[in-house]
Amino acid sequence: MPRLSAARYGKDNVRVFKREKDGDVETVTELTVCCLLEGKIEESYTVADNSPVVATDSIKNTIFIKAKEYPVNPIELFASMLGQHFLDKYPHITVANVDIIKHKWSRMVVDGKPHPHSFHRDGDEKRTVEARVTREGIDIKSSLKNLLVLKSTGSMFYGYVQDEFTTLKETWDRILSTDVDATWAWKTFPNVAAVTEQAAAFDKAFDDARTITFKTFAEENSPSVQATMYKMCEQILDAAPATASVSYALPNKHYFEVDLAWHKGVQNTGKDAEVYAPQSGPNGLIKCEVTRD
Ligand SMILES: O=c1[nH]c(=O)c2[nH]c(=O)[nH]c2[nH]1
């Protein structure tokens, strides 16, 4: 006998922009919100009874109303408050999954001064949150994504398995590039009040994670992606005491040396390497999660 073993529904890709004024200075926040509800909604799937269904259109409307009523920053707090609204309003809803992507708008500097109402997109970097809001507690994961970085030296890779499948040459000097995807999971919050109390910690953790990622990536003579990402995780756990675990997913975006000796004996490998061939795929993909003891 088949049974419904999991179900959630809601609105995805709800694009919201908020403009806030402080005298002449304006601040803008652009978000993409996904809000999916779980609860006593089986009948809507199994017997076509829509009576427990809060229409996804109403969920979208609610997101706009709550963006007007509540602070939208930090996004961890907005996600928690929005999720809690659905639990407070609809007793048969037991979980609100609220995922938010915050798009980057950086204030323009014009004639050396921050402009009061003009912004630019300086990079694809995103700040995101995934919140699971229940009556028992709120689980929040914060992330830094799409941050493309490259170092032209200060990266090695040697000592790996050598067998009949190996063609890769060991190297003590290579290009290292990756698209940073870092996530830190917070210890469960008992309620929205506890999330509100921690509000400043969310921005600090994001800034710390970014700084630690940059500093470790730039300064370490990396023995491997694995060893470098582990160091980043350890430092973020130290910097953000209210987190329970930190994870990274890092593609290894390869830049291959090109042997140009076929042309008049041109030297372009090893210590003479200058011209490289960036690879679009295949790429390594290295992941880890580090949890506090
Ligand atoms: O840092 C790296 N880790 C690997 O596991 C690996 N594998 C590989 O081919 N190159 C690299 N680089």
The ligand as an SDF file (V2000), in Angstrom:
LIG
                    3D

 12 13  0  0  0  0  0  0  0  0999 V2000
   43.9730   19.7170   -3.7810 O   0  0  0  0  0  0  0  0  0  0  0  0
   43.7550   18.7150   -4.5000 C   0  0  0  0  0  0  0  0  0  0  0  0
   43.1220   17.6380   -3.9600 N   0  0  0  0  0  0  0  0  0  0  0  0
   42.8410   16.4960   -4.6890 C   0  0  0  0  0  0  0  0  0  0  0  0
   42.2640   15.5240   -4.1630 O   0  0  0  0  0  0  0  0  0  0  0  0
   43.2750   16.4880   -6.0300 C   0  0  0  0  0  0  0  0  0  0  0  0
   43.1840   15.5700   -7.0220 N   0  0  0  0  0  0  0  0  0  0  0  0
   43.7550   16.0990   -8.1180 C   0  0  0  0  0  0  0  0  0  0  0  0
   43.8200   15.5230   -9.2450 O   0  0  0  0  0  0  0  0  0  0  0  0
   44.2110   17.3550   -7.8590 N   0  0  0  0  0  0  0  0  0  0  0  0
   43.9240   17.6220   -6.5630 C   0  0  0  0  0  0  0  0  0  0  0  0
   44.1510   18.7120   -5.7860 N   0  0  0  0  0  0  0  0  0  0  0  0
  1  2  2  0
  2  3  1  0
  2 12  1  0
  3  4  1  0
  4  5  2  0
  4  6  1  0
  6  7  1  0
  6 11  2  0
  7  8  1  0
  8  9  2  0
  8 10  1  0
 10 11  1  0
 11 12  1  0
M  END
$$$$
